[in-house]
Amino acid sequence: MLSKIKLQLLGVICTLFLFSEAQAQSSASTYSALGIGEFNYSGLTQNQGMGGLGVSYGTGWNANVVNPALTTYNTIFNFQAALNYKRFNAKNNSESSDVDGGGLSYVAMSLPIKSGKVTMGLGLNQITSVNYRLQVESAVENAELRAYNYVQGDGGISEAYMSFGVKVAKNFSLGAQASYLFGSTIRNNQLSLLNDNNNQVGNTTEYYERLTVSDIGLKAGAHYVAKLSDKNNLHFGAIYQNLGDVSGKAFAKLAALGEASDPDSDGDLIANDEKGSIYIPNRFGFGITFEKMNKFALGLEGQYQDFNKFKSFFGESLSLREAIKVGLGFRIVPDYLAIDSPLKRTTYRFGLEYQQTPYYLNQTNINDIGINFGASFPVNQLSLVNLAVKVGQRGTTDNGLIQENYVNFTFGFSLNDNSWFYKRVFE
């Protein structure tokens, strides 16, 4: 039995290392050009299908990463992974463009150390995503020229985490998560000057910036369930995530086109792997969920992060404000005992998700509202295929801004195994 556990753990750890090399940042908002990108507030596939619900409610059939205290519900081994694909249409008052992209969304596992009492989790997850392509044309002051900027960015911050959940009382659990933060963000701005005849004046210049982070982040969570009756429960949850000063190093250079990323070429070297940090404000979350056991759950949750306190690596002044997320989620299982009907044993999820993003431009808050759908289909007695879809809108075309209409798909699986709790009769 011990050898089987070791082999399963080795396989999971190797998978995490392989996925850490292969992980692709998903398509992010055009607004990810600001700050350090678009934050992931919505958790794993099962959370995304319920409007990001996960602070106050979770089940043992999926890993729990939003609130580490909820890992105590994972009384059997669980391995979960997913891919995502996002497509959106970005438009202003005169132009429109379709963009898409995707990649590995996350890898997560949960391992009960003492079933129902102490559980450990491991995983790889995205914290922020940066992915944008912008073309900006403007007049040059005091000259009969036009400036043409092609601006692009890719990357983001990922985390490899370890979490522990402990049931400290009959209905009360606490959890903690330590994360290794890593990743690089590359931003590039190519500038050309054109005259009235659309002929280029001079050479195209390029600004290249690469920020690489490497540090530790912490998260704490609490969960309490109040028994209303034999079948009805009321769940309360809270999380606190501390990222703070995240250490990193930056390379930045202004040079001719194609030479800015080379530290040895001609040009103006601004920073050559200069050490420093960015400050990411703390994150709070609270939630309440009503559950009718083995039937349905309905919850309301909120998260808050004050980006007024954000500090960039080079100290630029950014128009960022408070980020506020509110999610309303519902899940239902028609009949979990219907052995002959997989559709009746399927978990169906619905949700509404509203975000006041931290982006503030032209005296306008950039808001995001979406409708969520999801399901977990049983493929055997324990394992699941998970699906989540979000259809939403971010931003506005008012005041010269960009509106994004998008659809986001997440598809993955949960492999559950309770075999290592059975003692061998024969050796």
N, C-alpha and C positions, 0 to 999 in steps of 0.2 A: 504493500500500500504506500509506504513512504517513497519508494522509487517512482511510483506513478505520479505522486504529488510533485516530486522534483522535476520529472520530465515535463509536466504541464506548466510549471512555473518557468522552466527554462525556455519552453516554446513561446510563452507569452512575452518574456523579457526580450528574446531575440526578435519577435515581431515588433515590439515597441522600438527597438533600435533601427530595424529596417524601415519602419514607417517614418521615423524621425528624419531619415535621409530622403524619403520619397515624398514627404508632405508638401502639398501644393496649396498656396493661399487661394481661397475662393474669390470669385469676382466680388469686388466691394463697391461701395458707393463712390460716385464722383466726388462727394464731399470728404472722402478719405484723404484728399489732398491736404486737409487741415489737421493740425495736431499730430497724433501718431496713428491715425487711422480709425476705422470703424470697429467699435467694440462688440464682442459677442456677449449678449446678456441672456440669451435664450436657451442655453444648455444643450443637452443631447436630443436625439430625434424625438423621444417620447415627451420631452419638455416642449419642444418646438411645436408639436401638434396641439398643445394646450395653451397657446399664448405665452410660452416661456415659463409656465408654472413649474416650480421645483424647489422653492424655498420652504414651503410648508407641507409638501406632499410628494411621496414616492412609493414605489412598490419594490418587492424583492425580485422581480423578473427583469429589471433593467438596472444598470449601474446608476449611482446617484453622485453627480459632480457639482450641482448647484449648491447643495447644503451637505457638507460632510457628515453632519449628525444623522442624516437619513440613511447612511450606509448600513446602519444596524438592521435595516429591513432586509438586507441581502444575506439570507441564511444559507444560501448555496453559492457555489462558485459561478461567477458570471463573467463572460468576455463579450465586449460589444465594440463594434466599429461601424463607420458610415462614410459615405461619399456624399458630396453635395454639388448641385448645379444651379446657377443663378443666371437669369436672363432679365435684362431691364431695358426699357426705352427711356433715354434721357433727352429732354427737349427744353428749349427756351421759346421765346415768342416768335422766332424766325426759323429755327432749325431743329432737326430731330435725328437721333442716332440710336441704333440698337447695339447692345453690348452683352456678351455672355462669357461665362467661365465657370470653373469649378475645380474640384480636387478632393483630396482626403480631408474629411471634416474632423474626425477624432478617433482615438483608440482608447478604450477604458476597460478595466477589469476590477472585479470586487472579489475578495477572498475572506470568508469568515474564519477568524482565528478561534473564537468561541461562539458558536452559532447563537444568534439572537442577543449576544452580549457585546462582543468586540469584533469589528470588521476592519480590514485593511483594503485600501484601494490604490491602484496605480493607473497612470494613463498619460496620454499625449493630447493636447487640446490647443485650439487657437484662442488667443486673448484679443488680438487686433488684426485687422486685414487692411492692406493698402493696395489699391489697384485702380488706377485712373489714367485716362488719356485725354488731354485737353488741347484745343487749338484756340489761341487768343490773338485777335488782331486789334491794334489800337494805333491812334495817331501819335507821332513823336512831337513833343512840345517844341515850339520855335523852329520847326523844320518841316519842309514839304516831303516828309517821309512817313511810311507806315511800318510799325514794328509787328513782326509775325513771330509768335511764341508757340513752340510745340512743347508741352509740359507732360511728363509722364512719371508714374511712380509704381513700385511693386514691393511686396514683402509684408512685414508685420512682425508681431511678437507672438511666440508660441510658449507653451509651458509643458514640462514633464513633471508630474506631480505624484506625491504620495500622501494619502489621507488615512485617518483613523476615526472610527466612530465607536463610542462607548455608551452603553445604556447604564446610566448612573442611578436610576430609580425605575420603578415599574413602568411608568409612562413618560419618562424624561430621558433624552439622549443629548450628548454633546459630541462635537466633532472638530477636528483640526486638520488642516491641509497645508503642506509645505510644497512650494513649486520652484523648480529651476526655470527661470525666464531666459529665453534665448531667441535670436532671430536678427535679421537685417532688413533695413528699409532703404531702398535706393530711389533717389529722386533726381530727375534730369530735366533741364530747361534749355532748349535750343532756340537761339534768337537770331532772326534774319531781318535786315532792313531793306525795304522795297521803295522804289520811287513811283511817281504817278504812272509810269509805263509798265509797272510790275517787274521791272528789272532790279536785280539784287545790287545793293550798294555795299561794297566791302565784303568781308568774309563772315560766314555764320559762326557765332560763338556758342559755347556750351558751358553750362554750369552743372557740375556733377557732385552729388552728395550721397555718402553712404554712412548710415548710422547702424552700428552693431551693438546689441545689448547683451548683458550676461549678469544675472543677479538672482536673488531669492525673493519670493513673495509668500505671504502667509494669508490664510483664511480660517475663520472660526465660525461654527454654526451651532444652533440649538434647536431642538424640536420637542414639543410636548403634545400629547394626545389626550383629550378629555373624553371619557366614555359617557355618552349620553344614554345609551341602552346597549343591549346585546349586539345589535347590528349597526348602530349609528355612532360615529366618532366625529369629534371636532379637533382638527389639527392646527397647531400654531408653530410657526417657524421664523427664524431670524438668522441672518448671516452678516459677517463683517470681514471685508477683504482689505488687507494692508499691502500696498505695493510701494508707495513712498518714493524715495530717491532710487531710481533704477540705474545702476552703473553701466557705462558703455564707452565706446570710442567712436570718433567721427573722422571721416576723410572728406574734404571738400576742396574743389578746385575749379577755377575759371580758365578756360583755354579754347583753342580752336576746335571745331567740330571733330570728334573722334579721338581727341587727345586728353580730354579732361579726366578720364578715369585712370590715366597713367601718371604716377607720381614723378616720373623721371622726364616727362616731356616738358616743352616750353609752356609757360602759362603762369597764372597767379595761384600759388598753392596757399589755400586759406587754413586748412587743418590737415595734418598728416598723422592719422590715427591718434588724434588728441583724446586723452582720457577726460571723462566728465560724467554727467548724469542728466536724466530727465526726471521730473517729479510727476508721478501719476497719483491723483487724489484717491483717498480711501472710498470704498464702496459699501453701502448699507442695503440690506434687503429685509422685508417683512412680509408675512403672508398668513392667511387663514383659509382652511379648506374643510368643507363638510363632506363626510364620506358615509355612504351606505355600503357596508362591507360586501364585497363580491358582486356589486351591482353598479354603482356610479359614484362619482366625486365631483364637486363643484368648488372652485377656489378663486380667490382674489389676492393678488400679490403686487408689491411695488418695490422698486430699486432706485437708489439715488447716488449720484456721484457729482461732486462740485468741481467742474473744470475751470472755474475762476482761479483755482489754485494751481492749475497746470503750469509747469515750467519746461520749456523746450531746451534742447541741448545748447543752442547758440543764443538763447535768451530773446528770441524774437517776440514781439508783441502780437498775440493772437486773440481774435475775438471769439472766445469760448465762454460758455455759460454752464449752468447746472444741467446735467443729464438726468432725466426722470423717465422711468419706465413703469407702466401699469399693465398687468396682464390679467385677463379673465379666462379661466379654462374649465372645460368639462370633459369627462371621460365616462364611458358606459360599456359594460359587457352584457349583452342580451341574456346569455345563459352560460355561465362558466362550467356547468356540469353536462352540457350537451356534447357528449363524446362523439356522436355521429355527425355533428354539424360544426365544422371549423368556423363558419361564418358567425354562428351564434356565440362561439367562444372567443371570437376576435374582439380586441379592445378598440373602440372607436373614440376619437378625440376631436374636440372643436375648441376654438379659442379666438379671442380678440386681443390685439396687442397695440398699445399706444406708446410712442416714445417722443419725448422732447429731447432731441439730440443736442449735444453741446455746441453745435455750429450756429453761429449768429452772424448773418451777413446783411448788409444794406438795411439795417434796422428791422430785420426779420428773423424770427426763430424758425429753424428748419425742423419740422415735425414729421413723424413717420407713423402711419397707421396701417395695420394689416389684419387680414382674416386668416386664421390657421385651421388646417385640417390634418388629421393623422390617423394611423391605425397600426396595430401590432397583430400580425397574423401568426397563429400557432403552426409550427411545422412538425413538431412531435410533442411529446408530453411536456417538455420543458422549454424548448428553444423557440425563438420568434424571428420573424422578418418585420422590420420597422419602416414606416414611411411617414414623412411629414411634408406638407405643402403650405407655403405662405404666399398669399397674393396681397400686395400692398402698394402704397404710394408714399414717397418721401419728397419733401420740398414743394416749391411753388414756382410758377413762371412770373409771379409778380415781382416788381422792383428789379428786373433784369436777372433773376435767378434761374436755377435749373430745377425742373420737376422730373422725378424718376418714377415710372410705373414698372413694377417688377414682379416676378414670380420666382420663388426659391423652392427647390426640391431637395430633400434629404432622404437617402435610401441606405439602410444598413441592416444589421442583424444583431441578435443577442443569443449567445450560446450559453446555456445553463447546464450545470452538471452537479449532481449531489452524490455521485458514486464514491467519492473518497470518504464519505461518512459511514460507508458500510464496511464492517470488519470482514476480512477473509475467513472463510470456514476451513478451506484447504490451502496449504502452502505447496 
